[in-house]
Amino acid sequence: MTSVEEQDIKSEESTPLVEPAEPDAVVEPVETRGRGVEWAVLVIAALILAAGLVSWLKAGDHDAKAVELAELRDTVLISARANIETMNTLDYRDVPGGLEKWQDVSTGTLKDQIAGTDEETRALMKDQGKVSSGKVVDAAVIDLTPSTATVIASVEVTVRDGADPDAAPTVKRNRFAADLVKVGGTWLLETLDQVAVDLS
C-alpha cells in the first residue's frame, strides 16, 4: 500500500507548474522583431539619402547654368562695348583705316553698308577735319541667346577739331541699341541704331 505522503508527492510531480500555451498561439521571437525594425530604418534612410542626392544634383545643375549664362552675358558686354566704341571713333587723317576697323566689328547688312561707303562720302569725312573717339559709359544686355544678343548703351563721343588742336573738344552723349551675332566665336555688330533719349 502506498502511504498518503507518497500519493501527495506523486500528485505534485504529475501536476504541471505552467499551463501549456494554446496550440494556435505563435510567439514571435524578440530577435526577429528587432531585425524588422532595423530593416525599416535602413530603407527609410536610403530613401531620404536618394531624395537628397537628387535635390543636390538638380541644384548643382541650376547653379552651373546660372554661371554659364552670367559668363556669356559678360562676354557679350565686353564685345559690345568695344565694338560700339570703335563705331564711334574716326580720325579724318585716316578715313580708309577707320572704315576698315568699322567693318572688322560688324557683320551682315551693316558691314555691307560700311564697305559700300562711296568716295564722295569718304572725301566729306576727311574734309570735316574731325577726330572723334567714343566711350561707352554704361551698357546692358536686354536679350540674349547662345548666338544672338541685344544691347543698349550710353556713349560719350568726344569730337576734336583737327584744324585747331587748342580748341576745346565737344562732347556728345548718345544712346544706341545694338544687335550682335556670334560669328566664328566672335561677337559682331549686326545693327547699330541711335535712339532718342527721353528727357521727360
C-alpha positions as CSV (number, residue, x, y, z in Angstrom):
1,M,0.0,0.0,0.0
2,T,1.0,3.4,-0.7
3,S,1.1,5.9,2.1
4,V,-0.7,9.2,2.0
5,E,2.6,11.1,1.8
6,E,3.8,9.1,-1.3
7,Q,0.5,9.8,-3.0
8,D,0.8,13.5,-2.3
9,I,4.4,13.6,-3.7
10,K,3.3,11.8,-6.9
11,S,0.4,14.1,-7.3
12,E,2.6,17.1,-7.1
13,E,5.1,15.7,-9.6
14,S,2.4,14.9,-12.2
15,T,0.8,18.4,-11.9
16,P,2.4,20.9,-14.4
17,L,3.5,24.1,-12.8
18,V,2.8,26.2,-16.0
19,E,-0.2,25.9,-18.2
20,P,0.7,25.0,-21.8
21,A,0.2,27.7,-24.5
22,E,-2.7,27.3,-26.8
23,P,-1.8,25.4,-30.0
24,D,-2.7,28.3,-32.3
25,A,-0.7,31.0,-30.4
26,V,2.6,31.9,-32.0
27,V,5.1,33.9,-30.0
28,E,7.4,35.9,-32.3
29,P,11.0,35.9,-31.0
30,V,12.2,39.2,-29.8
31,E,15.3,39.0,-32.1
32,T,13.1,38.8,-35.2
33,R,11.1,41.8,-34.3
34,G,14.3,43.8,-33.7
35,R,15.7,42.9,-37.2
36,G,12.4,44.0,-38.8
37,V,12.7,47.5,-37.2
38,E,16.3,47.7,-38.3
39,W,15.5,47.0,-41.9
40,A,12.7,49.5,-41.9
41,V,15.0,52.2,-40.6
42,L,17.6,51.3,-43.3
43,V,15.0,51.6,-46.0
44,I,13.8,55.0,-44.8
45,A,17.4,56.3,-44.5
46,A,18.1,55.1,-48.1
47,L,15.1,56.9,-49.4
48,I,16.0,60.1,-47.7
49,L,19.5,59.9,-49.0
50,A,18.3,59.3,-52.5
51,A,15.9,62.2,-52.4
52,G,18.7,64.5,-51.0
53,L,21.1,63.4,-53.7
54,V,18.6,64.2,-56.5
55,S,17.9,67.6,-55.0
56,W,21.6,68.3,-54.7
57,L,22.2,67.3,-58.3
58,K,19.4,69.5,-59.6
59,A,20.7,72.4,-57.5
60,G,24.1,71.9,-58.9
61,D,22.8,71.8,-62.5
62,H,20.9,75.0,-61.9
63,D,23.9,76.7,-60.5
64,A,26.1,75.6,-63.4
65,K,23.6,77.0,-65.9
66,A,23.4,80.3,-64.0
67,V,27.2,80.6,-64.0
68,E,27.3,79.8,-67.7
69,L,24.7,82.5,-68.5
70,A,26.5,85.1,-66.4
71,E,29.8,84.3,-68.2
72,L,28.0,84.6,-71.6
73,R,26.5,87.9,-70.6
74,D,29.9,89.3,-69.5
75,T,31.5,88.2,-72.8
76,V,28.7,89.9,-74.8
77,L,29.0,93.1,-72.8
78,I,32.8,93.3,-73.3
79,S,32.5,92.8,-77.1
80,A,29.5,95.2,-77.4
81,R,31.4,97.9,-75.5
82,A,34.5,97.6,-77.7
83,N,32.6,97.4,-80.9
84,I,30.3,100.3,-80.2
85,E,33.3,102.5,-79.2
86,T,35.0,101.5,-82.4
87,M,32.0,102.5,-84.5
88,N,32.0,106.0,-82.8
89,T,35.7,106.6,-83.4
90,L,37.2,108.1,-86.6
91,D,40.2,110.2,-87.5
92,Y,39.9,112.4,-90.6
93,R,43.6,111.7,-91.3
94,D,42.9,108.0,-91.9
95,V,39.3,107.6,-93.1
96,P,40.0,104.3,-95.0
97,G,41.7,102.8,-91.9
98,G,38.8,103.9,-89.7
99,L,36.2,102.4,-92.1
100,E,38.2,99.2,-92.2
101,K,38.0,99.0,-88.4
102,W,34.3,99.5,-88.6
103,Q,34.0,96.6,-90.9
104,D,36.1,94.4,-88.6
105,V,33.5,94.7,-85.8
106,S,30.4,94.4,-88.0
107,T,28.6,91.7,-90.0
108,G,25.7,91.3,-92.4
109,T,23.9,94.4,-93.8
110,L,25.8,96.8,-91.5
111,K,29.2,95.6,-92.8
112,D,27.9,95.8,-96.4
113,Q,26.8,99.4,-95.8
114,I,30.2,100.4,-94.4
115,A,32.0,98.6,-97.3
116,G,29.8,100.5,-99.7
117,T,30.8,103.9,-98.5
118,D,31.3,105.9,-101.7
119,E,34.2,108.2,-102.5
120,E,32.2,111.4,-102.1
121,T,31.2,110.4,-98.5
122,R,34.8,109.4,-97.7
123,A,36.0,112.8,-99.0
124,L,33.4,114.6,-96.9
125,M,34.5,112.8,-93.8
126,K,38.1,113.8,-94.5
127,D,37.3,117.4,-95.3
128,Q,35.4,117.9,-92.0
129,G,38.8,117.6,-90.3
130,K,37.3,116.0,-87.1
131,V,38.8,113.4,-84.7
132,S,36.1,111.6,-82.8
133,S,36.5,109.0,-80.1
134,G,33.7,107.0,-78.5
135,K,33.5,105.8,-74.9
136,V,30.7,103.6,-73.6
137,V,29.8,104.8,-70.1
138,D,27.0,102.3,-69.5
139,A,25.6,99.2,-71.2
140,A,23.2,96.4,-70.5
141,V,22.1,93.2,-72.2
142,I,18.4,93.2,-72.7
143,D,18.1,90.0,-74.8
144,L,20.4,87.0,-75.0
145,T,20.7,83.6,-76.7
146,P,23.9,81.5,-77.2
147,S,24.4,83.2,-80.6
148,T,22.5,86.5,-80.6
149,A,22.2,89.5,-78.2
150,T,20.6,92.9,-78.0
151,V,22.4,95.6,-76.0
152,I,21.6,99.2,-75.2
153,A,24.5,101.6,-74.4
154,S,25.1,105.1,-73.4
155,V,28.0,106.6,-75.3
156,E,30.1,109.7,-74.9
157,V,31.6,110.9,-78.2
158,T,34.4,113.4,-77.9
159,V,35.0,115.4,-81.1
160,R,38.2,117.5,-81.6
161,D,38.8,119.9,-84.4
162,G,41.9,118.8,-86.3
163,A,42.4,122.3,-87.7
164,D,42.6,123.8,-84.2
165,P,44.2,121.4,-81.7
166,D,43.9,124.0,-79.0
167,A,40.2,124.3,-79.3
168,A,38.1,122.8,-76.5
169,P,36.6,119.4,-77.6
170,T,32.9,118.9,-78.0
171,V,31.3,116.0,-76.0
172,K,28.1,114.5,-77.3
173,R,26.1,112.0,-75.4
174,N,24.2,109.4,-77.4
175,R,22.2,106.3,-76.7
176,F,22.4,103.3,-79.0
177,A,20.6,100.0,-79.5
178,A,22.8,97.2,-81.0
179,D,22.1,93.7,-82.2
180,L,25.0,91.3,-82.0
181,V,25.6,88.0,-83.7
182,K,28.2,85.4,-82.8
183,V,30.2,84.7,-86.0
184,G,33.0,82.1,-85.7
185,G,33.3,82.6,-82.0
186,T,33.4,86.4,-82.2
187,W,30.5,88.7,-81.3
188,L,29.9,91.3,-84.1
189,L,27.5,94.1,-84.6
190,E,24.6,93.4,-86.9
191,T,22.8,96.6,-86.4
192,L,23.6,99.9,-84.5
193,D,20.9,102.5,-84.2
194,Q,20.9,105.7,-82.3
195,V,17.8,106.0,-80.1
196,A,16.2,109.1,-78.7
197,V,16.9,110.0,-75.1
198,D,13.8,110.5,-73.1
199,L,14.3,113.8,-71.1
200,S,10.8,114.0,-69.6
